[in-house]
Amino acid sequence: MHILLIHQAFAALDEPGGTRHHEMARYLAHQGHQVSIITSPVSYLTGEDQKKKKYEEDMDGLIHIYRTYTYPALHKSFVHRIFSFTSFMISSFFRAVTIKKVDLIWGTTPPIFQSFTAWLVSRLKRVPFLLEVRDLWPEFAIAVGILQNPLLIRLSLWLERFLYRHADRIVVNSPGFVEHVKGRGGRKISVIPNGSDIALIGIENQRKARSELGWPEKFSVLYAGAHGMSNDLEIILKAAELLKNIIDISIIFLGDGKEKPGLISLADKMALPNVMFLDPIPKKLISKSLAAADACIAILKPIEMYKTTYPNKVFDYMAARKPIILAIDGVIRDVVEDAGCGIYCPPGDPARLSEAIMFLYNNQEKAKDMGMQGRKFLEKHFDRKTIANQLFQLFEEMVMKNG
């Protein structure tokens, strides 16, 4: 079986960003299948040129990564992002049509525009089109205020409905997405959630990890991930301000994104001695940073639509046995509370966030127990290997049905 994935924001294990697709591709390659990936040479997380070769191979040649032209200005403004998305949509099409003997096209959103390319290529090659919905774009972009132009909103909503209606199968990574996708014409929907690779997120010695990373020997609370508008990281800074007299607590931001320079500037103005900002690291190195932490934060803006999400970072935190401070309501709150692996606090409330940090600081044995419970729950329900097998079975079913 030969699967073609078109994904502008694809990140390999040696790059910063979400590596779900590389992990899935490696699982498929282990089963003897070929995966071709068309992606951008520009990091979706940092906006930097990855300086990769245009053609790469992985897993003894069973994974082929093609990097095609993308307008390199992702983080300048929303207009520049549209140019970036459009350029990749066009260049990926021309690259995709040259790839031979493909059995299935795998499209993923966001960005949503690349999925139109995936649909078009699938029809030209007369193979099934699987649409993976990782984010309810454009609704999230509209809700957070990123997408405001009426014409672009109408076009994006039309494209969303078109893709839902024309996909041969749809995969959503959160049960909270199902109703939305059905309501816009989606059919044959499977829930294959995010999870974590328990082999990739190992369990390392905390003291050794801190020493190697140069972290202070304090109760360390980590936020790891994108620094974007949706992430509401200013709330963490406000919580840090409430805790700045507690000298044994350190709050660490790991990652990158459009809002990071502004957050660093704000932290300087607030004169926060308990805050550190660290550069993004490849996913294959994240285990050490998670090991160094005592607790981890997952946070989004207090927007109703975000109650539908299953953020990747929550599962990585669980894999690393870290208690979670969860400032996101909805379906992911159900997971954390069912697992008994963290504390929920209302989104947008720095006082409650600071109280959650203090609770874990004052109850460190309880915090460790929460982390252990999270790991056990993840191994049972959200192990990436099990999830990859579910996706593989869906691919097989689609290809066999196509004859």
N, C-alpha and C positions, 0 to 999 in steps of 0.2 A: 504494500500500500504506500502511495506517495501523496503526502499532504502538503499543500501550499498555504502558508500563513502570511497574510499581509498586515503588518503592524508597525506603524511609525514609531511608537513608543517602546518597542521591544528592547529589553535590556538583558545582555548576557550575564553570566554569573560573575564575570570579572569587571562589571560596570555597576555604577550606582543605579538604584531604581528597583522597581518590581520585577522579579525574575520568574514569575509563575510560568510564563510561556516557554522559557528556556528549560525549566525543570520538567515541564510536560513533554517538550520535544525530546529531551534526553530519555525519558521513560519510554516513549514510542520507539526511539532508536534502539533501546535495549531489547525491545520486542522484535527487532529486525526490520522496522519500517523506516522509510525515508521521509524527512521533513525538510522542506525548503522554506526559508523565511526571508521576506523582503522587508527591509526596514530602512531607517534613516541613519546617516552618519552623524547626525546632530543629536546629542543627548536630550531626551524629552524632559529630564529632571533639571539639568544644569544649563542647557542651551549651548554647551561646548561641543566642538568638533572632537569626536572620539578618535580621529586619525587612524581609523581601521582600514584594512585593505577592502577593496570593493567586493572581493570574493573571499570567503573563509569556509573552512570545513571543520566539523566537530564530530566526535564519536565515530572515528574511522570512516569519515566521509558520508555518514548517513544523515547528518544535519548540515545543510548548506545555508549560509547566511549571506544575502546579497544586500548591499547598502547602495541605495539609489538617491539621486539628487533631491535635496530638500532645502528650501529657502532658509538660510541660517540666521533667523532673527526671532526665535520662538518667544523670548521673554521681554521683548521691547514693548509691545502693546497688543491689544486684542486684534487689531487690523493686521499687524505683522504675523500673528498666529494664524489668521485665516490664510494669508499668503503661504505660510509654511504648510498648512494642511492641504491647500489646493495644489501646491507644487508636488507634494508627495503623492497625492491622489493621481496626478497625471503621470509622473515618472514611474511610479510603481506599476501602473497599468502596462506601460510599454515593456517593463522588465518581466512582468508576469506572463505576458503572451509568448515570450521566448522559452519559457520553462516547459519541458516536454513530459508527456506521460504522467500527468497529474490525475489523481483519483478523487480528490476532494479539495475544495477551497474553504479555508477557515478565515472568516472575517471577524473583526473584533472592534468594539466601540466602548469608550471614546479613543481617539477622535472618530467621529461618525463618518466623515467623508471617505476615509480609506475603505469602509465597508461597502460603499457604492462600487468602488473599484473591484472589490472581491466578488460582489454579485455579478458585475458585468463580465469579469473574466470567467466565472463559473458558467455563465450562459454561452460564452464563446467556445469554451472547451467542452460543454455539455456534461458537466460533472456536478455533483451536489454542492450546495452552498450552505455552510453552517455559520450562523450568526451568533457570536458570543457577546452578551450584554454585561459589561463590567460596571456600568455607570449609567444612570438614566439621563444621558445627555440628549437633547439640550435642556431638559427641565431643570437639572441642577444648575447649569450655567445661567439660566433665566432667574432662578430663585436667589442666587448669590449676587446677581447684578453684573456678571461678566458679559452676558449677551443681552444687549438692549436695543439694537437696531431692529425696527419692526419688520423690515424686509428680510433680514437675516433670520429673525425668529420664525417667520412664516416658512421660509425655505428649509430651515432646519427641522421644524415640526413635520413638514411634508416628507422630507427625506427619512425621518425616523419611522413614520407610518409606512412608507414605501418598503423599507428594509424589513420591518416586522412582517409585512404581508407577503413578501416575496422570498423570504428565507425558507429553505427546505426543512430545516430544524433550527430551533433557538435554544441556546444555553444561557441561563442567568446564574450569576454567582451568589445570589441572595434570594431567599424565599420572599423577601419584601418586594422584589421586582415583578413577581409573576402577575399580579393583578393589573399593574400599569401596562405591561407588555400585552396582555390579553385585551385590555381595553382599547388598544390602538392597532388591533388587527393581528397580533401575533398568534401563532398556532404551533402545536407540537413543541411545547416548551418543557425543557428539562432543567432541574435545579442541580447544578454541580458546583458546590460552594468553594470559596477560597479555603485554604488550609495552610499547612506548613510542612516543610521537609524535615522530619525529625532527625535525619542523618546530617543535614546541612546545618541545622541549629543545634549544635552540640551543647554539652553541659561542662563548662570549664571552671577552673578555680578562680573565684572572685578576686582574691587578693593579688594573685599573679596577673590577672587580666588588667586590674587597675594600675599595677606597677608598670606593665608594658605599655599601657595607653597614656600614662602620665596623669591619670585622674587623681583628685584629692582623696584622701582617706576619710570620706564623709558618707553620710546616708545620701546616696545618689539617685535622683529621679530623672529618668531618661525619656525624652521624646525623640523618636527616630522616624524620619519620613520626610515627605514633601513640606515645604514652607510656602504654601499658597494661600489664596484668599479664603478657600473653604476651610482651612485648618484652624483658624481662629487662635493663632498662637499668641496674640497679644494678651489673651486671657491668662495664659501661663505666666507671662511676665508680670501681670498684675497680682497673680497669686504669689509669685516670687517676692514681690515687693512686701506683701503681708508677712512673709517669712524671713525677711532679710536679717533680722536680729537673731535668728536661730543659726548659730555659726556651724553647726554640724550637719546642715542640709545643703546639698548642692543640686542645682537643676541644670540639666545638660540637653542642649538641642543638637541633634545629629542629622544632617541632611542639607538640602538646598532647595531653591525655588525662588520665584519672583519676589516674594515678600521678605526674603532673608535680609537684604541690606537695610531695609526699613526697621526690621526687628532689632538688628544689632545697634542701629542708631538710637532707637527708643530705649533699649536696655542701658546704653551709655548715659542718656539723659536722666534715666531713673536712678542711676548710680547703684546698680544691683551687684553686690559683691558675690552673690550666690549663684550666678548664671554663667554658663560657658556655651559658646557656639563652636561646633566642630564641623569640619568639611565632610561631605558625603563620602562613603566608602563602598566598594563592591559588596554585593550580597554575600559572597563567599567568605567575607571577613566580618560580617555582622555579628557572628556568634560571640566573638570576644567582647564587643561593646555591650551586648546584652548581658553577658556574664558579669561585667563590671558593675552593672546597675543593681540597685535594691528594689526599685519599683519602676513601672513604665506608664506613660500617659498616652491615651488615644483620645483625640478631641476633634470635633467638627463644630461649625457654626450652628446655633439653635434654629435650624430651618426644618420645617415639617418633613420635606422630602428626604432628608438625611436619616430619618428613622427607618428607611428601607435598606440601609447599607450593611455590608459585611466587610469592614476594612481589613486589608491584608495584615497590617501591623499587629492587630489584636492576636491573630493566630501565631505570629512569630514570637510575641511576648509569652504566650502560653507555652510554646515549645521550649522556651528558655527558662521556664519555671519562675517567671516573674509575676508578682501581683500587679494587677492592672487598675489604674485610676481611669475610669471610663466616663468621659464627658460627651457621650453620644447616647441618645435614647433610641428605643425601637428594637429591631430584631437582634442586633448585636448585644444589647443589654440583656436580652433573654439568654443568650449563650453564656455570657459572663456570670450571670446570676445562677443559671443551671449548673455551671461548673464550680461555683463557689470560689472563683479565682480573682475577685477584685471588688472594687467599691465604685458604685455609680454615683456621680454627682451631676446636677443639671447643667447642660451646656450653657455657656455664656455667664457663668457665675464664679468669679475668681475667689470669693470668700469660701464657697463650698469646696472648691478645688484645693485651696490651702488647708482646709479642715481635713480633707481626705489624705493629703500628704502627711499632715501631723499625726493622724490616726496610725498610719503605717509606721511612721517614725517611732511612735510611742509603743507600738505593738509589733516589734520586729519578728518575733517568733510566729505570731499570727500571720504576718505578711509572708513568711517563708512557707507556711502551710498552704496559704492561698496559691502560691506559685506551684507547689507540688500538685494541688488539685487541678490546676489548669493544664499541666502537662499530661496528667492521666486522662483528662477529658478529651484533650486534643488527640492523643494516641488512639482513643476509642472512636472518635467521630470525625476528625478533620486531618488525618494523616495524608500528606500529599500523594503518597504512593497509591493509596486506596482511591483517592479522587481521580488521579491520572488514569487508573484502570477503568473507572466509570466513563471517562471521556473516550478512552480507547474503544470501549464496547460500542459507544454511540457512533464513532467513526466507522467501525466495521459494519454496523447495521445499515448506515447510510450508503456505504459503498456497495454492499451486497444487494441492496434494494435497487441500486442504479444499474446493476448487472455488469 
